Amino acid sequence: MRQWAMVIDLNRCVGCHACTIACRAEWEVPVGNGYRRNWVKHLGPEETPHGLAFTFYPGLCNHCDNPVCVEVCPADEVEVVFKDPYSNKTKKMSVRATYKHPFTGVVLIDKERCLGCGNCVEACPYHARYLNEDLEEPKADKCTFCFDRVIRGEEPACVKTCIADARIFGDLSDPKSKVYELVHKKGAKPLVSKEVNIGPNVYYIGKEKDLYLLMKQAPTKRTWEELE
């Protein structure tokens, strides 16, 4: 199985927000109410064990290996036949409204079946989802790695728009890909803590002092447990 992934280079990110604006325009994300599919947060300046640091935290859905959002979706399971956008192979799976795509590893939402309950929004330890209450029937929404664009052979909107080429997107299962090299050979790191490591597929590379600031943003509890 492929696993789409992204590496963000903190050495290159200038905090311009081109990525967030491109995402909002591409997916018509409503303005206000905290609605966003991705974000750029300023971190620092702050003293670290490695010196004074100031950096940015570009965040988005991590398309985790073990996504807790899938666990808490209360929609009834239905059988769906998925098609590999590369080989045209098919696979039948029983899925809820939120599911992990079997051929790309991307976590997606079936908007027609989403109940708008907000369970997945509360469950995500990265706060990467929102409930669009501007709709007549509220629906959950989040980053999809621009699934529709990528299967057409295009880059995600945030990657294409980044003025500093700070975002690298590709297939983490492909040893020839740039993301594979950055993760397995250059030491790009996911945003995890000892308490929460659910296999995020967004990675960061940068100076040690900047990564120290970034890792302080890692979740320390699986928030879905509060729903039980």
C-alpha positions as CSV (number, residue, x, y, z in Angstrom):
1,M,0.0,0.0,0.0
2,R,1.2,3.5,-0.7
3,Q,1.3,6.0,2.1
4,W,1.1,9.6,1.0
5,A,3.1,11.8,3.3
6,M,4.4,15.3,3.6
7,V,7.7,16.7,5.0
8,I,7.8,20.4,6.0
9,D,11.3,22.1,6.1
10,L,11.3,24.6,9.0
11,N,14.6,26.0,7.6
12,R,12.7,27.2,4.6
13,C,9.3,28.2,6.0
14,V,9.0,32.0,6.2
15,G,5.5,32.1,7.8
16,C,3.9,33.8,4.9
17,H,0.6,31.9,5.1
18,A,0.5,31.3,1.3
19,C,-0.3,27.7,2.1
20,T,-3.3,28.5,4.3
21,I,-4.7,31.0,1.8
22,A,-4.3,28.5,-1.0
23,C,-6.0,25.8,0.9
24,R,-8.9,28.1,1.9
25,A,-9.4,29.2,-1.7
26,E,-9.0,25.6,-3.2
27,W,-11.6,24.1,-0.8
28,E,-13.8,27.1,-0.2
29,V,-13.3,27.0,3.6
30,P,-15.7,29.4,5.2
31,V,-14.2,32.5,6.9
32,G,-14.6,32.7,10.7
33,N,-15.6,30.3,13.5
34,G,-12.1,28.9,13.6
35,Y,-12.6,27.0,10.3
36,R,-9.4,25.9,8.7
37,R,-7.9,22.9,7.0
38,N,-4.3,23.9,7.8
39,W,-2.5,26.6,9.8
40,V,0.8,28.4,10.5
41,K,1.5,29.1,14.1
42,H,4.4,31.4,15.3
43,L,6.6,29.7,18.0
44,G,9.0,31.8,20.1
45,P,11.2,33.6,20.5
46,E,12.1,31.3,23.4
47,E,15.2,30.0,25.0
48,T,15.9,26.3,24.5
49,P,18.6,24.0,25.5
50,H,20.1,24.6,22.1
51,G,19.9,28.4,22.1
52,L,17.3,31.1,21.4
53,A,14.8,29.9,18.8
54,F,12.0,31.3,16.7
55,T,10.2,29.2,14.2
56,F,6.8,28.3,12.7
57,Y,4.4,25.4,13.1
58,P,2.7,24.6,9.8
59,G,0.0,22.1,10.7
60,L,-2.6,20.0,9.0
61,C,-4.2,16.6,9.2
62,N,-1.5,14.0,9.8
63,H,-3.3,11.1,8.0
64,C,-2.2,8.9,10.8
65,D,-1.5,5.2,10.6
66,N,-3.9,4.6,13.5
67,P,-6.4,7.5,13.3
68,V,-8.5,7.9,16.3
69,C,-11.1,9.9,14.3
70,V,-12.0,6.7,12.5
71,E,-12.6,4.9,15.8
72,V,-15.2,7.3,17.1
73,C,-17.3,7.8,14.0
74,P,-20.8,6.6,14.9
75,A,-22.0,6.3,11.3
76,D,-23.1,2.7,10.3
77,E,-20.5,0.8,8.4
78,V,-21.2,0.1,4.7
79,E,-19.3,-1.9,2.2
80,V,-17.4,0.3,-0.3
81,V,-15.4,-0.7,-3.3
82,F,-12.2,1.4,-3.6
83,K,-10.2,1.9,-6.7
84,D,-6.4,2.4,-6.8
85,P,-5.9,5.6,-8.7
86,Y,-2.6,4.2,-10.1
87,S,-3.2,0.6,-10.9
88,N,-7.0,0.4,-11.2
89,K,-7.0,-2.5,-8.7
90,T,-10.0,-2.6,-6.4
91,K,-10.6,-3.5,-2.8
92,K,-13.9,-3.9,-0.9
93,M,-14.0,-2.6,2.7
94,S,-16.5,-1.9,5.4
95,V,-16.1,1.8,6.4
96,R,-17.8,4.5,8.4
97,A,-18.1,8.1,7.3
98,T,-14.5,8.7,8.2
99,Y,-12.0,6.1,6.9
100,K,-8.5,5.5,5.8
101,H,-8.2,5.0,2.0
102,P,-6.7,1.5,1.4
103,F,-4.5,2.5,-1.6
104,T,-3.1,5.9,-0.5
105,G,-3.3,5.9,3.3
106,V,-5.1,9.2,3.2
107,V,-7.8,9.7,5.9
108,L,-11.0,11.0,4.2
109,I,-14.6,11.9,5.0
110,D,-17.7,10.8,3.1
111,K,-19.6,14.0,3.3
112,E,-22.9,12.3,2.3
113,R,-22.7,9.9,5.2
114,C,-21.2,12.3,7.8
115,L,-23.7,12.8,10.6
116,G,-22.3,16.1,11.7
117,C,-22.0,14.9,15.3
118,G,-18.5,16.4,15.9
119,N,-17.1,13.2,17.5
120,C,-14.1,13.2,15.1
121,V,-13.5,16.9,15.6
122,E,-13.2,16.3,19.4
123,A,-11.3,13.1,18.9
124,C,-8.4,14.4,16.9
125,P,-5.4,15.1,19.2
126,Y,-4.0,17.5,16.7
127,H,-7.2,19.6,16.4
128,A,-7.0,19.2,12.7
129,R,-10.7,18.9,12.0
130,Y,-13.6,21.4,12.2
131,L,-17.3,21.1,12.0
132,N,-18.8,23.3,9.3
133,E,-21.9,24.6,10.9
134,D,-22.5,27.2,8.1
135,L,-24.1,24.4,6.1
136,E,-27.8,23.5,6.4
137,E,-26.6,20.1,7.7
138,P,-23.3,20.5,9.5
139,K,-20.4,18.3,8.2
140,A,-16.9,17.6,9.4
141,D,-14.1,18.8,7.2
142,K,-10.2,18.7,7.2
143,C,-7.2,18.4,5.0
144,T,-7.3,15.6,2.5
145,F,-3.8,16.1,1.0
146,C,-5.8,17.5,-1.9
147,F,-6.8,14.0,-2.8
148,D,-8.7,15.0,-6.0
149,R,-5.8,17.1,-7.2
150,V,-3.1,14.5,-6.6
151,I,-5.0,11.7,-8.4
152,R,-5.1,14.0,-11.4
153,G,-1.3,14.3,-11.2
154,E,-1.2,17.7,-9.5
155,E,0.4,18.7,-6.3
156,P,-1.5,19.6,-3.1
157,A,-2.5,23.3,-3.3
158,C,-0.3,24.2,-0.3
159,V,2.8,22.5,-1.9
160,K,2.2,24.3,-5.2
161,T,1.8,27.7,-3.6
162,C,4.6,27.6,-1.0
163,I,7.0,30.4,-2.1
164,A,10.0,28.8,-0.3
165,D,9.5,25.2,-1.4
166,A,9.2,24.3,2.3
167,R,6.7,21.5,1.6
168,I,7.6,18.2,0.1
169,F,4.9,15.7,-0.8
170,G,5.1,12.1,-2.0
171,D,4.8,8.4,-1.3
172,L,6.5,7.4,1.9
173,S,6.5,3.7,0.8
174,D,8.6,4.5,-2.3
175,P,12.3,4.3,-1.6
176,K,12.9,6.5,-4.7
177,S,10.7,9.4,-3.4
178,K,12.0,12.6,-1.8
179,V,9.8,12.1,1.3
180,Y,11.3,8.6,1.8
181,E,14.8,10.0,1.7
182,L,14.0,12.9,4.1
183,V,12.3,10.6,6.6
184,H,14.5,7.5,6.5
185,K,17.8,9.0,5.6
186,K,17.7,12.7,6.7
187,G,15.8,12.2,10.0
188,A,12.6,14.2,9.4
189,K,10.5,13.8,12.6
190,P,6.8,13.4,13.2
191,L,5.0,15.5,15.8
192,V,4.6,12.9,18.6
193,S,5.0,12.6,22.3
194,K,5.6,9.6,24.6
195,E,1.9,9.7,25.4
196,V,0.5,10.0,21.9
197,N,2.1,8.3,18.9
198,I,-0.6,7.3,16.4
199,G,1.6,7.2,13.4
200,P,1.3,10.7,11.8
201,N,2.5,11.0,8.2
202,V,3.4,14.6,8.3
203,Y,7.1,15.1,9.2
204,Y,9.3,18.1,10.0
205,I,13.0,18.8,9.4
206,G,15.0,21.7,10.7
207,K,17.5,23.0,13.2
208,E,17.6,21.2,16.6
209,K,16.5,24.3,18.5
210,D,13.5,24.8,16.2
211,L,12.5,21.2,16.4
212,Y,12.7,21.5,20.2
213,L,10.1,24.3,20.1
214,L,7.9,22.4,17.6
215,M,7.9,19.2,19.7
216,K,6.4,21.1,22.6
217,Q,3.2,21.3,20.4
218,A,2.8,17.6,20.3
219,P,-0.4,16.2,21.8
220,T,-0.1,14.5,25.2
221,K,-3.4,12.8,25.4
222,R,-5.7,11.0,23.0
223,T,-8.6,13.4,23.4
224,W,-11.2,10.8,22.1
225,E,-10.9,9.0,25.4
226,E,-12.8,11.9,27.0
227,L,-15.8,11.0,25.0
228,E,-16.2,7.6,26.7
